[in-house]
Amino acid sequence: MSCVTCDELLKDYKFWVSRFKDAVLNIPGALGDDARVFAEQAERCRLKCNDAGCALMAHWRHQHRNLVDGALASSA
Ligand SMILES: [Zn+2]
């Protein structure tokens, strides 16, 4: 399947997932204010991941109905 919108949304999602992981990895080694900053960063990235994931699912529901039905069918 080649869909430019899927590629874009998936790229966005993966970007925020990796930013989230980086931020989380920084937390244990950080002290005081740094730890707080990294924790806030991780939380922001987590929300961005969530948004990106929702955007991808919304796009699938509209443009790739068969994918969503297939995913639901195979998980049932
Ligand atoms: Zn698509």
N, CA, C, O and the ligand as a Tripos MOL2 file, in Angstrom:
@<TRIPOS>MOLECULE
protein
  305   303    77     0     0
PROTEIN
NO_CHARGES

@<TRIPOS>ATOM
      1 N           0.8450   -1.1970    0.0000 N.3       1 MET1
      2 CA          0.0000    0.0000    0.0000 C.3       1 MET1
      3 C           0.8810    1.2490    0.0000 C.2       1 MET1
      4 O           1.7930    1.3770    0.8170 O.2       1 MET1
      5 N           0.6020    2.1510   -0.9100 N.am      2 SER2
      6 CA          1.3420    3.4040   -0.8590 C.3       2 SER2
      7 C           0.3600    4.5620   -0.7340 C.2       2 SER2
      8 O          -0.4710    4.8030   -1.6100 O.2       2 SER2
      9 N           0.4840    5.2640    0.3760 N.am      3 CYS3
     10 CA         -0.3990    6.4000    0.6480 C.3       3 CYS3
     11 C           0.4700    7.4700    1.2970 C.2       3 CYS3
     12 O           1.0620    7.2450    2.3530 O.2       3 CYS3
     13 N           0.5420    8.6310    0.6590 N.am      4 VAL4
     14 CA          1.4020    9.7070    1.1440 C.3       4 VAL4
     15 C           0.9960   10.1460    2.5490 C.2       4 VAL4
     16 O           1.8490   10.4040    3.3990 O.2       4 VAL4
     17 N          -0.3110   10.2290    2.7820 N.am      5 THR5
     18 CA         -0.7920   10.6720    4.0950 C.3       5 THR5
     19 C          -0.3890    9.6840    5.1830 C.2       5 THR5
     20 O           0.0340   10.0940    6.2640 O.2       5 THR5
     21 N          -0.5160    8.3910    4.9110 N.am      6 CYS6
     22 CA         -0.0820    7.3760    5.8670 C.3       6 CYS6
     23 C           1.4050    7.5300    6.1720 C.2       6 CYS6
     24 O           1.8190    7.5040    7.3310 O.2       6 CYS6
     25 N           2.1940    7.6890    5.1270 N.am      7 ASP7
     26 CA          3.6390    7.8440    5.3130 C.3       7 ASP7
     27 C           3.9510    9.0300    6.2130 C.2       7 ASP7
     28 O           4.7700    8.9350    7.1270 O.2       7 ASP7
     29 N           3.2850   10.1520    5.9390 N.am      8 GLU8
     30 CA          3.5130   11.3640    6.7190 C.3       8 GLU8
     31 C           3.1100   11.1670    8.1770 C.2       8 GLU8
     32 O           3.8590   11.5080    9.0920 O.2       8 GLU8
     33 N           1.9220   10.6140    8.3780 N.am      9 LEU9
     34 CA          1.4020   10.4340    9.7340 C.3       9 LEU9
     35 C           2.2430    9.4330   10.5230 C.2       9 LEU9
     36 O           2.4820    9.6040   11.7180 O.2       9 LEU9
     37 N           2.6880    8.3800    9.8240 N.am     10 LEU10
     38 CA          3.4890    7.3560   10.4780 C.3      10 LEU10
     39 C           4.8650    7.9090   10.8470 C.2      10 LEU10
     40 O           5.4160    7.5930   11.9020 O.2      10 LEU10
     41 N           5.4040    8.7330    9.9620 N.am     11 LYS11
     42 CA          6.7040    9.3640   10.2180 C.3      11 LYS11
     43 C           6.6110   10.2550   11.4530 C.2      11 LYS11
     44 O           7.4870   10.2430   12.3190 O.2      11 LYS11
     45 N           5.5280   11.0270   11.5110 N.am     12 ASP12
     46 CA          5.2680   11.9150   12.6310 C.3      12 ASP12
     47 C           5.1710   11.1120   13.9310 C.2      12 ASP12
     48 O           5.7690   11.4690   14.9460 O.2      12 ASP12
     49 N           4.4090   10.0270   13.8740 N.am     13 TYR13
     50 CA          4.2060    9.1830   15.0440 C.3      13 TYR13
     51 C           5.5300    8.6050   15.5270 C.2      13 TYR13
     52 O           5.8400    8.6630   16.7170 O.2      13 TYR13
     53 N           6.3180    8.0430   14.5980 N.am     14 LYS14
     54 CA          7.6040    7.4480   14.9680 C.3      14 LYS14
     55 C           8.5610    8.4910   15.5290 C.2      14 LYS14
     56 O           9.3240    8.2130   16.4530 O.2      14 LYS14
     57 N           8.5140    9.6930   14.9620 N.am     15 PHE15
     58 CA          9.3540   10.7850   15.4420 C.3      15 PHE15
     59 C           9.0710   11.0700   16.9150 C.2      15 PHE15
     60 O           9.9940   11.1740   17.7240 O.2      15 PHE15
     61 N           7.7920   11.1950   17.2560 N.am     16 TRP16
     62 CA          7.4340   11.5140   18.6430 C.3      16 TRP16
     63 C           7.6830   10.3460   19.5870 C.2      16 TRP16
     64 O           8.0090   10.5500   20.7570 O.2      16 TRP16
     65 N           7.5330    9.1220   19.0860 N.am     17 VAL17
     66 CA          7.8560    7.9480   19.9160 C.3      17 VAL17
     67 C           9.3330    7.9780   20.2810 C.2      17 VAL17
     68 O           9.6960    7.7330   21.4310 O.2      17 VAL17
     69 N          10.1850    8.2770   19.3040 N.am     18 SER18
     70 CA         11.6260    8.2670   19.6010 C.3      18 SER18
     71 C          12.0050    9.4480   20.4930 C.2      18 SER18
     72 O          12.8900    9.3230   21.3400 O.2      18 SER18
     73 N          11.3360   10.6080   20.3080 N.am     19 ARG19
     74 CA         11.5820   11.7480   21.1970 C.3      19 ARG19
     75 C          11.1640   11.3970   22.6230 C.2      19 ARG19
     76 O          11.8550   11.7460   23.5800 O.2      19 ARG19
     77 N          10.0410   10.7100   22.7600 N.am     20 PHE20
     78 CA          9.5370   10.2950   24.0620 C.3      20 PHE20
     79 C          10.5430    9.3650   24.7460 C.2      20 PHE20
     80 O          10.8670    9.5430   25.9200 O.2      20 PHE20
     81 N          11.0320    8.3710   23.9960 N.am     21 LYS21
     82 CA         12.0020    7.4280   24.5550 C.3      21 LYS21
     83 C          13.2600    8.1490   25.0210 C.2      21 LYS21
     84 O          13.7780    7.8730   26.1030 O.2      21 LYS21
     85 N          13.7510    9.0780   24.1980 N.am     22 ASP22
     86 CA         14.9410    9.8500   24.5590 C.3      22 ASP22
     87 C          14.7210   10.6080   25.8630 C.2      22 ASP22
     88 O          15.5700   10.5960   26.7550 O.2      22 ASP22
     89 N          13.5600   11.2710   25.9620 N.am     23 ALA23
     90 CA         13.2630   12.0670   27.1540 C.3      23 ALA23
     91 C          13.1960   11.1790   28.3940 C.2      23 ALA23
     92 O          13.7000   11.5430   29.4560 O.2      23 ALA23
     93 N          12.5630   10.0020   28.2480 N.am     24 VAL24
     94 CA         12.4300    9.0770   29.3790 C.3      24 VAL24
     95 C          13.8040    8.5800   29.8230 C.2      24 VAL24
     96 O          14.0710    8.4590   31.0180 O.2      24 VAL24
     97 N          14.6760    8.2930   28.8500 N.am     25 LEU25
     98 CA         16.0160    7.8000   29.1770 C.3      25 LEU25
     99 C          16.8350    8.8500   29.9140 C.2      25 LEU25
    100 O          17.7290    8.5140   30.6910 O.2      25 LEU25
    101 N          16.5280   10.1230   29.6710 N.am     26 ASN26
    102 CA         17.2650   11.2130   30.3170 C.3      26 ASN26
    103 C          16.8970   11.3970   31.7850 C.2      26 ASN26
    104 O          17.6930   11.9060   32.5730 O.2      26 ASN26
    105 N          15.6960   10.9830   32.1440 N.am     27 ILE27
    106 CA         15.1780   11.2780   33.4920 C.3      27 ILE27
    107 C          16.0270   10.6750   34.6280 C.2      27 ILE27
    108 O          16.3860   11.3960   35.5590 O.2      27 ILE27
    109 N          16.3560    9.3720   34.5750 N.am     28 PRO28
    110 CA         17.0620    8.7740   35.7210 C.3      28 PRO28
    111 C          18.4010    9.4270   36.0320 C.2      28 PRO28
    112 O          18.7970    9.4930   37.1960 O.2      28 PRO28
    113 N          19.1070    9.9110   35.0090 N.am     29 GLY29
    114 CA         20.4210   10.5070   35.2420 C.3      29 GLY29
    115 C          20.3670   11.9840   35.6050 C.2      29 GLY29
    116 O          21.3870   12.5830   35.9440 O.2      29 GLY29
    117 N          19.1720   12.5690   35.5360 N.am     30 ALA30
    118 CA         19.0500   14.0080   35.7570 C.3      30 ALA30
    119 C          18.7470   14.3250   37.2200 C.2      30 ALA30
    120 O          18.1560   13.5190   37.9400 O.2      30 ALA30
    121 N          19.1650   15.5180   37.6400 N.am     31 LEU31
    122 CA         18.9500   15.9430   39.0260 C.3      31 LEU31
    123 C          18.1250   17.2290   39.0640 C.2      31 LEU31
    124 O          18.2040   18.0620   38.1600 O.2      31 LEU31
    125 N          17.3350   17.3720   40.1260 N.am     32 GLY32
    126 CA         16.6230   18.6180   40.3940 C.3      32 GLY32
    127 C          15.8280   19.1310   39.2190 C.2      32 GLY32
    128 O          14.9750   18.4300   38.6740 O.2      32 GLY32
    129 N          16.1180   20.3830   38.8240 N.am     33 ASP33
    130 CA         15.3670   21.0320   37.7540 C.3      33 ASP33
    131 C          15.4640   20.2670   36.4450 C.2      33 ASP33
    132 O          14.4930   20.1880   35.6920 O.2      33 ASP33
    133 N          16.6490   19.6960   36.1690 N.am     34 ASP34
    134 CA         16.8190   18.9420   34.9240 C.3      34 ASP34
    135 C          15.8390   17.7810   34.8550 C.2      34 ASP34
    136 O          15.2250   17.5270   33.8190 O.2      34 ASP34
    137 N          15.7020   17.0830   35.9740 N.am     35 ALA35
    138 CA         14.7920   15.9330   36.0220 C.3      35 ALA35
    139 C          13.3680   16.3950   35.7400 C.2      35 ALA35
    140 O          12.6160   15.7240   35.0330 O.2      35 ALA35
    141 N          13.0060   17.5430   36.2970 N.am     36 ARG36
    142 CA         11.6590   18.0790   36.0920 C.3      36 ARG36
    143 C          11.4580   18.4470   34.6200 C.2      36 ARG36
    144 O          10.4140   18.1610   34.0330 O.2      36 ARG36
    145 N          12.4720   19.0860   34.0360 N.am     37 VAL37
    146 CA         12.3930   19.4820   32.6200 C.3      37 VAL37
    147 C          12.2430   18.2510   31.7290 C.2      37 VAL37
    148 O          11.4260   18.2460   30.8080 O.2      37 VAL37
    149 N          13.0330   17.2030   32.0010 N.am     38 PHE38
    150 CA         12.9480   15.9880   31.1840 C.3      38 PHE38
    151 C          11.6030   15.3000   31.3550 C.2      38 PHE38
    152 O          11.0380   14.7580   30.4050 O.2      38 PHE38
    153 N          11.1010   15.3340   32.5890 N.am     39 ALA39
    154 CA          9.7970   14.7180   32.8490 C.3      39 ALA39
    155 C           8.7000   15.4510   32.0830 C.2      39 ALA39
    156 O           7.7970   14.8250   31.5290 O.2      39 ALA39
    157 N           8.7840   16.7810   32.0560 N.am     40 GLU40
    158 CA          7.7960   17.5720   31.3080 C.3      40 GLU40
    159 C           7.9240   17.3040   29.8120 C.2      40 GLU40
    160 O           6.9330   17.2120   29.0870 O.2      40 GLU40
    161 N           9.1750   17.1830   29.3730 N.am     41 GLN41
    162 CA          9.4470   16.8980   27.9700 C.3      41 GLN41
    163 C           8.8350   15.5440   27.5740 C.2      41 GLN41
    164 O           8.2040   15.4060   26.5250 O.2      41 GLN41
    165 N           9.0440   14.5520   28.4500 N.am     42 ALA42
    166 CA          8.5110   13.2130   28.1930 C.3      42 ALA42
    167 C           6.9910   13.2640   28.1080 C.2      42 ALA42
    168 O           6.3920   12.6360   27.2350 O.2      42 ALA42
    169 N           6.3700   14.0120   29.0170 N.am     43 GLU43
    170 CA          4.9100   14.1070   29.0360 C.3      43 GLU43
    171 C           4.3980   14.7740   27.7600 C.2      43 GLU43
    172 O           3.4060   14.3360   27.1770 O.2      43 GLU43
    173 N           5.0870   15.8430   27.3310 N.am     44 ARG44
    174 CA          4.6890   16.5250   26.0860 C.3      44 ARG44
    175 C           4.7840   15.5710   24.9010 C.2      44 ARG44
    176 O           3.8830   15.5080   24.0640 O.2      44 ARG44
    177 N           5.8950   14.8260   24.8430 N.am     45 CYS45
    178 CA          6.0960   13.8880   23.7330 C.3      45 CYS45
    179 C           5.0600   12.7770   23.7660 C.2      45 CYS45
    180 O           4.5940   12.3120   22.7260 O.2      45 CYS45
    181 N           4.7030   12.3530   24.9920 N.am     46 ARG46
    182 CA          3.6950   11.3000   25.1280 C.3      46 ARG46
    183 C           2.3640   11.7900   24.5400 C.2      46 ARG46
    184 O           1.6840   11.0490   23.8290 O.2      46 ARG46
    185 N           2.0000   13.0420   24.8410 N.am     47 LEU47
    186 CA          0.7640   13.6040   24.3040 C.3      47 LEU47
    187 C           0.8310   13.7250   22.7860 C.2      47 LEU47
    188 O          -0.1530   13.4740   22.0900 O.2      47 LEU47
    189 N           2.0000   14.1110   22.2820 N.am     48 LYS48
    190 CA          2.1930   14.2290   20.8300 C.3      48 LYS48
    191 C           2.0520   12.8610   20.1610 C.2      48 LYS48
    192 O           1.4590   12.7440   19.0880 O.2      48 LYS48
    193 N           2.6010   11.8300   20.8020 N.am     49 CYS49
    194 CA          2.4690   10.4580   20.3040 C.3      49 CYS49
    195 C           1.0010   10.0980   20.1950 C.2      49 CYS49
    196 O           0.5320    9.5480   19.1990 O.2      49 CYS49
    197 N           0.2980   10.4340   21.2660 N.am     50 ASN50
    198 CA         -1.1230   10.1610   21.3380 C.3      50 ASN50
    199 C          -1.8670   10.8430   20.1910 C.2      50 ASN50
    200 O          -2.6680   10.2200   19.4940 O.2      50 ASN50
    201 N          -1.5840   12.1490   20.0090 N.am     51 ASP51
    202 CA         -2.2090   12.9160   18.9280 C.3      51 ASP51
    203 C          -1.9080   12.2910   17.5790 C.2      51 ASP51
    204 O          -2.7960   12.1090   16.7460 O.2      51 ASP51
    205 N          -0.6230   11.9620   17.3780 N.am     52 ALA52
    206 CA         -0.2030   11.4030   16.0910 C.3      52 ALA52
    207 C          -0.8820   10.0570   15.8550 C.2      52 ALA52
    208 O          -1.3000    9.7540   14.7370 O.2      52 ALA52
    209 N          -0.9900    9.2530   16.9110 N.am     53 GLY53
    210 CA         -1.6540    7.9560   16.8070 C.3      53 GLY53
    211 C          -3.1310    8.1240   16.4660 C.2      53 GLY53
    212 O          -3.6790    7.3790   15.6540 O.2      53 GLY53
    213 N          -3.7670    9.1070   17.0920 N.am     54 CYS54
    214 CA         -5.1870    9.3790   16.8300 C.3      54 CYS54
    215 C          -5.3810    9.8680   15.4020 C.2      54 CYS54
    216 O          -6.3280    9.4740   14.7210 O.2      54 CYS54
    217 N          -4.4760   10.7280   14.9570 N.am     55 ALA55
    218 CA         -4.5670   11.2620   13.5930 C.3      55 ALA55
    219 C          -4.4550   10.1270   12.5850 C.2      55 ALA55
    220 O          -5.1770   10.0930   11.5890 O.2      55 ALA55
    221 N          -3.5390    9.2000   12.8550 N.am     56 LEU56
    222 CA         -3.3400    8.0530   11.9650 C.3      56 LEU56
    223 C          -4.5930    7.1700   11.9380 C.2      56 LEU56
    224 O          -5.0420    6.7480   10.8720 O.2      56 LEU56
    225 N          -5.1480    6.8980   13.1200 N.am     57 MET57
    226 CA         -6.3480    6.0650   13.1950 C.3      57 MET57
    227 C          -7.5300    6.7430   12.4970 C.2      57 MET57
    228 O          -8.3090    6.0920   11.7990 O.2      57 MET57
    229 N          -7.6510    8.0660   12.6960 N.am     58 ALA58
    230 CA         -8.7470    8.8170   12.0670 C.3      58 ALA58
    231 C          -8.6190    8.7490   10.5500 C.2      58 ALA58
    232 O          -9.6100    8.5700    9.8410 O.2      58 ALA58
    233 N          -7.3960    8.8910   10.0620 N.am     59 HIS59
    234 CA         -7.1470    8.8050    8.6170 C.3      59 HIS59
    235 C          -7.4990    7.4120    8.1030 C.2      59 HIS59
    236 O          -8.1210    7.2730    7.0500 O.2      59 HIS59
    237 N          -7.1050    6.3930    8.8410 N.am     60 TRP60
    238 CA         -7.4110    5.0090    8.4490 C.3      60 TRP60
    239 C          -8.9190    4.7970    8.3730 C.2      60 TRP60
    240 O          -9.4440    4.1980    7.4350 O.2      60 TRP60
    241 N          -9.5990    5.3170    9.4090 N.am     61 ARG61
    242 CA        -11.0540    5.1170    9.4480 C.3      61 ARG61
    243 C         -11.7330    5.7530    8.2350 C.2      61 ARG61
    244 O         -12.7150    5.2280    7.7110 O.2      61 ARG61
    245 N         -11.1900    6.9000    7.7950 N.am     62 HIS62
    246 CA        -11.8050    7.5890    6.6670 C.3      62 HIS62
    247 C         -11.3710    7.0320    5.3200 C.2      62 HIS62
    248 O         -12.1890    6.8310    4.4230 O.2      62 HIS62
    249 N         -10.0580    6.7840    5.1890 N.am     63 GLN63
    250 CA         -9.5210    6.4410    3.8700 C.3      63 GLN63
    251 C          -9.2340    4.9570    3.6810 C.2      63 GLN63
    252 O          -9.1770    4.4740    2.5500 O.2      63 GLN63
    253 N          -9.0570    4.2420    4.7620 N.am     64 HIS64
    254 CA         -8.6640    2.8270    4.6490 C.3      64 HIS64
    255 C          -9.5540    1.9740    5.5300 C.2      64 HIS64
    256 O          -9.0880    1.2130    6.3780 O.2      64 HIS64
    257 N         -10.8420    2.1230    5.3050 N.am     65 ARG65
    258 CA        -11.8400    1.4250    6.1030 C.3      65 ARG65
    259 C         -11.5160   -0.0790    6.2000 C.2      65 ARG65
    260 O         -11.6900   -0.6950    7.2510 O.2      65 ARG65
    261 N         -11.0450   -0.6460    5.0940 N.am     66 ASN66
    262 CA        -10.7600   -2.0860    5.0580 C.3      66 ASN66
    263 C          -9.6400   -2.4680    6.0280 C.2      66 ASN66
    264 O          -9.6630   -3.5490    6.6160 O.2      66 ASN66
    265 N          -8.6520   -1.5670    6.1910 N.am     67 LEU67
    266 CA         -7.5480   -1.8310    7.1250 C.3      67 LEU67
    267 C          -8.0710   -1.9250    8.5530 C.2      67 LEU67
    268 O          -7.7160   -2.8330    9.3050 O.2      67 LEU67
    269 N          -8.9310   -0.9550    8.9130 N.am     68 VAL68
    270 CA         -9.4710   -0.9120   10.2680 C.3      68 VAL68
    271 C         -10.3080   -2.1600   10.5270 C.2      68 VAL68
    272 O         -10.1830   -2.7910   11.5760 O.2      68 VAL68
    273 N         -11.1720   -2.5170    9.5580 N.am     69 ASP69
    274 CA        -11.9990   -3.7040    9.7090 C.3      69 ASP69
    275 C         -11.1280   -4.9460    9.8230 C.2      69 ASP69
    276 O         -11.4020   -5.8310   10.6340 O.2      69 ASP69
    277 N         -10.0730   -5.0110    9.0060 N.am     70 GLY70
    278 CA         -9.1590   -6.1420    9.0550 C.3      70 GLY70
    279 C          -8.4780   -6.2550   10.4060 C.2      70 GLY70
    280 O          -8.3500   -7.3500   10.9520 O.2      70 GLY70
    281 N          -8.0370   -5.1120   10.9540 N.am     71 ALA71
    282 CA         -7.3540   -5.0980   12.2470 C.3      71 ALA71
    283 C          -8.2950   -5.5450   13.3440 C.2      71 ALA71
    284 O          -7.9110   -6.3060   14.2310 O.2      71 ALA71
    285 N          -9.5300   -5.0720   13.2830 N.am     72 LEU72
    286 CA        -10.5230   -5.4350   14.2900 C.3      72 LEU72
    287 C         -10.8430   -6.9210   14.1960 C.2      72 LEU72
    288 O         -10.9720   -7.6080   15.2100 O.2      72 LEU72
    289 N         -10.9690   -7.4080   12.9590 N.am     73 ALA73
    290 CA        -11.3150   -8.8090   12.7450 C.3      73 ALA73
    291 C         -10.2060   -9.7300   13.2640 C.2      73 ALA73
    292 O         -10.4840  -10.7670   13.8670 O.2      73 ALA73
    293 N          -8.9260   -9.3380   13.0200 N.am     74 SER74
    294 CA         -7.8340  -10.2120   13.4190 C.3      74 SER74
    295 C          -7.5690  -10.1510   14.9170 C.2      74 SER74
    296 O          -6.9690  -11.0690   15.4750 O.2      74 SER74
    297 N          -8.0140   -9.0700   15.5810 N.am     75 SER75
    298 CA         -7.7820   -8.9710   17.0170 C.3      75 SER75
    299 C          -8.9500   -9.5910   17.7890 C.2      75 SER75
    300 O          -8.8520   -9.8020   18.9980 O.2      75 SER75
    301 N         -10.0370   -9.8790   17.1050 N.am     76 ALA76
    302 CA        -11.2200  -10.4290   17.7750 C.3      76 ALA76
    303 C         -11.0840  -11.9330   17.9990 C.2      76 ALA76
    304 O         -11.9890  -12.5590   18.5510 O.2      76 ALA76
    305 ZN         -3.4250    6.5190    4.0760 Zn       77 ZN77
@<TRIPOS>BOND
     1     1     2 1
     2     2     3 1
     3     3     4 2
     4     3     5 am
     5     5     6 1
     6     6     7 1
     7     7     8 2
     8     7     9 am
     9     9    10 1
    10    10    11 1
    11    11    12 2
    12    11    13 am
    13    13    14 1
    14    14    15 1
    15    15    16 2
    16    15    17 am
    17    17    18 1
    18    18    19 1
    19    19    20 2
    20    19    21 am
    21    21    22 1
    22    22    23 1
    23    23    24 2
    24    23    25 am
    25    25    26 1
    26    26    27 1
    27    27    28 2
    28    27    29 am
    29    29    30 1
    30    30    31 1
    31    31    32 2
    32    31    33 am
    33    33    34 1
    34    34    35 1
    35    35    36 2
    36    35    37 am
    37    37    38 1
    38    38    39 1
    39    39    40 2
    40    39    41 am
    41    41    42 1
    42    42    43 1
    43    43    44 2
    44    43    45 am
    45    45    46 1
    46    46    47 1
    47    47    48 2
    48    47    49 am
    49    49    50 1
    50    50    51 1
    51    51    52 2
    52    51    53 am
    53    53    54 1
    54    54    55 1
    55    55    56 2
    56    55    57 am
    57    57    58 1
    58    58    59 1
    59    59    60 2
    60    59    61 am
    61    61    62 1
    62    62    63 1
    63    63    64 2
    64    63    65 am
    65    65    66 1
    66    66    67 1
    67    67    68 2
    68    67    69 am
    69    69    70 1
    70    70    71 1
    71    71    72 2
    72    71    73 am
    73    73    74 1
    74    74    75 1
    75    75    76 2
    76    75    77 am
    77    77    78 1
    78    78    79 1
    79    79    80 2
    80    79    81 am
    81    81    82 1
    82    82    83 1
    83    83    84 2
    84    83    85 am
    85    85    86 1
    86    86    87 1
    87    87    88 2
    88    87    89 am
    89    89    90 1
    90    90    91 1
    91    91    92 2
    92    91    93 am
    93    93    94 1
    94    94    95 1
    95    95    96 2
    96    95    97 am
    97    97    98 1
    98    98    99 1
    99    99   100 2
   100    99   101 am
   101   101   102 1
   102   102   103 1
   103   103   104 2
   104   103   105 am
   105   105   106 1
   106   106   107 1
   107   107   108 2
   108   107   109 am
   109   109   110 1
   110   110   111 1
   111   111   112 2
   112   111   113 am
   113   113   114 1
   114   114   115 1
   115   115   116 2
   116   115   117 am
   117   117   118 1
   118   118   119 1
   119   119   120 2
   120   119   121 am
   121   121   122 1
   122   122   123 1
   123   123   124 2
   124   123   125 am
   125   125   126 1
   126   126   127 1
   127   127   128 2
   128   127   129 am
   129   129   130 1
   130   130   131 1
   131   131   132 2
   132   131   133 am
   133   133   134 1
   134   134   135 1
   135   135   136 2
   136   135   137 am
   137   137   138 1
   138   138   139 1
   139   139   140 2
   140   139   141 am
   141   141   142 1
   142   142   143 1
   143   143   144 2
   144   143   145 am
   145   145   146 1
   146   146   147 1
   147   147   148 2
   148   147   149 am
   149   149   150 1
   150   150   151 1
   151   151   152 2
   152   151   153 am
   153   153   154 1
   154   154   155 1
   155   155   156 2
   156   155   157 am
   157   157   158 1
   158   158   159 1
   159   159   160 2
   160   159   161 am
   161   161   162 1
   162   162   163 1
   163   163   164 2
   164   163   165 am
   165   165   166 1
   166   166   167 1
   167   167   168 2
   168   167   169 am
   169   169   170 1
   170   170   171 1
   171   171   172 2
   172   171   173 am
   173   173   174 1
   174   174   175 1
   175   175   176 2
   176   175   177 am
   177   177   178 1
   178   178   179 1
   179   179   180 2
   180   179   181 am
   181   181   182 1
   182   182   183 1
   183   183   184 2
   184   183   185 am
   185   185   186 1
   186   186   187 1
   187   187   188 2
   188   187   189 am
   189   189   190 1
   190   190   191 1
   191   191   192 2
   192   191   193 am
   193   193   194 1
   194   194   195 1
   195   195   196 2
   196   195   197 am
   197   197   198 1
   198   198   199 1
   199   199   200 2
   200   199   201 am
   201   201   202 1
   202   202   203 1
   203   203   204 2
   204   203   205 am
   205   205   206 1
   206   206   207 1
   207   207   208 2
   208   207   209 am
   209   209   210 1
   210   210   211 1
   211   211   212 2
   212   211   213 am
   213   213   214 1
   214   214   215 1
   215   215   216 2
   216   215   217 am
   217   217   218 1
   218   218   219 1
   219   219   220 2
   220   219   221 am
   221   221   222 1
   222   222   223 1
   223   223   224 2
   224   223   225 am
   225   225   226 1
   226   226   227 1
   227   227   228 2
   228   227   229 am
   229   229   230 1
   230   230   231 1
   231   231   232 2
   232   231   233 am
   233   233   234 1
   234   234   235 1
   235   235   236 2
   236   235   237 am
   237   237   238 1
   238   238   239 1
   239   239   240 2
   240   239   241 am
   241   241   242 1
   242   242   243 1
   243   243   244 2
   244   243   245 am
   245   245   246 1
   246   246   247 1
   247   247   248 2
   248   247   249 am
   249   249   250 1
   250   250   251 1
   251   251   252 2
   252   251   253 am
   253   253   254 1
   254   254   255 1
   255   255   256 2
   256   255   257 am
   257   257   258 1
   258   258   259 1
   259   259   260 2
   260   259   261 am
   261   261   262 1
   262   262   263 1
   263   263   264 2
   264   263   265 am
   265   265   266 1
   266   266   267 1
   267   267   268 2
   268   267   269 am
   269   269   270 1
   270   270   271 1
   271   271   272 2
   272   271   273 am
   273   273   274 1
   274   274   275 1
   275   275   276 2
   276   275   277 am
   277   277   278 1
   278   278   279 1
   279   279   280 2
   280   279   281 am
   281   281   282 1
   282   282   283 1
   283   283   284 2
   284   283   285 am
   285   285   286 1
   286   286   287 1
   287   287   288 2
   288   287   289 am
   289   289   290 1
   290   290   291 1
   291   291   292 2
   292   291   293 am
   293   293   294 1
   294   294   295 1
   295   295   296 2
   296   295   297 am
   297   297   298 1
   298   298   299 1
   299   299   300 2
   300   299   301 am
   301   301   302 1
   302   302   303 1
   303   303   304 2
@<TRIPOS>SUBSTRUCTURE
     1 MET1         2 RESIDUE 1 A MET
     2 SER2         6 RESIDUE 1 A SER
     3 CYS3        10 RESIDUE 1 A CYS
     4 VAL4        14 RESIDUE 1 A VAL
     5 THR5        18 RESIDUE 1 A THR
     6 CYS6        22 RESIDUE 1 A CYS
     7 ASP7        26 RESIDUE 1 A ASP
     8 GLU8        30 RESIDUE 1 A GLU
     9 LEU9        34 RESIDUE 1 A LEU
    10 LEU10       38 RESIDUE 1 A LEU
    11 LYS11       42 RESIDUE 1 A LYS
    12 ASP12       46 RESIDUE 1 A ASP
    13 TYR13       50 RESIDUE 1 A TYR
    14 LYS14       54 RESIDUE 1 A LYS
    15 PHE15       58 RESIDUE 1 A PHE
    16 TRP16       62 RESIDUE 1 A TRP
    17 VAL17       66 RESIDUE 1 A VAL
    18 SER18       70 RESIDUE 1 A SER
    19 ARG19       74 RESIDUE 1 A ARG
    20 PHE20       78 RESIDUE 1 A PHE
    21 LYS21       82 RESIDUE 1 A LYS
    22 ASP22       86 RESIDUE 1 A ASP
    23 ALA23       90 RESIDUE 1 A ALA
    24 VAL24       94 RESIDUE 1 A VAL
    25 LEU25       98 RESIDUE 1 A LEU
    26 ASN26      102 RESIDUE 1 A ASN
    27 ILE27      106 RESIDUE 1 A ILE
    28 PRO28      110 RESIDUE 1 A PRO
    29 GLY29      114 RESIDUE 1 A GLY
    30 ALA30      118 RESIDUE 1 A ALA
    31 LEU31      122 RESIDUE 1 A LEU
    32 GLY32      126 RESIDUE 1 A GLY
    33 ASP33      130 RESIDUE 1 A ASP
    34 ASP34      134 RESIDUE 1 A ASP
    35 ALA35      138 RESIDUE 1 A ALA
    36 ARG36      142 RESIDUE 1 A ARG
    37 VAL37      146 RESIDUE 1 A VAL
    38 PHE38      150 RESIDUE 1 A PHE
    39 ALA39      154 RESIDUE 1 A ALA
    40 GLU40      158 RESIDUE 1 A GLU
    41 GLN41      162 RESIDUE 1 A GLN
    42 ALA42      166 RESIDUE 1 A ALA
    43 GLU43      170 RESIDUE 1 A GLU
    44 ARG44      174 RESIDUE 1 A ARG
    45 CYS45      178 RESIDUE 1 A CYS
    46 ARG46      182 RESIDUE 1 A ARG
    47 LEU47      186 RESIDUE 1 A LEU
    48 LYS48      190 RESIDUE 1 A LYS
    49 CYS49      194 RESIDUE 1 A CYS
    50 ASN50      198 RESIDUE 1 A ASN
    51 ASP51      202 RESIDUE 1 A ASP
    52 ALA52      206 RESIDUE 1 A ALA
    53 GLY53      210 RESIDUE 1 A GLY
    54 CYS54      214 RESIDUE 1 A CYS
    55 ALA55      218 RESIDUE 1 A ALA
    56 LEU56      222 RESIDUE 1 A LEU
    57 MET57      226 RESIDUE 1 A MET
    58 ALA58      230 RESIDUE 1 A ALA
    59 HIS59      234 RESIDUE 1 A HIS
    60 TRP60      238 RESIDUE 1 A TRP
    61 ARG61      242 RESIDUE 1 A ARG
    62 HIS62      246 RESIDUE 1 A HIS
    63 GLN63      250 RESIDUE 1 A GLN
    64 HIS64      254 RESIDUE 1 A HIS
    65 ARG65      258 RESIDUE 1 A ARG
    66 ASN66      262 RESIDUE 1 A ASN
    67 LEU67      266 RESIDUE 1 A LEU
    68 VAL68      270 RESIDUE 1 A VAL
    69 ASP69      274 RESIDUE 1 A ASP
    70 GLY70      278 RESIDUE 1 A GLY
    71 ALA71      282 RESIDUE 1 A ALA
    72 LEU72      286 RESIDUE 1 A LEU
    73 ALA73      290 RESIDUE 1 A ALA
    74 SER74      294 RESIDUE 1 A SER
    75 SER75      298 RESIDUE 1 A SER
    76 ALA76      302 RESIDUE 1 A ALA
    77 ZN77       305 GROUP 0 **** ****
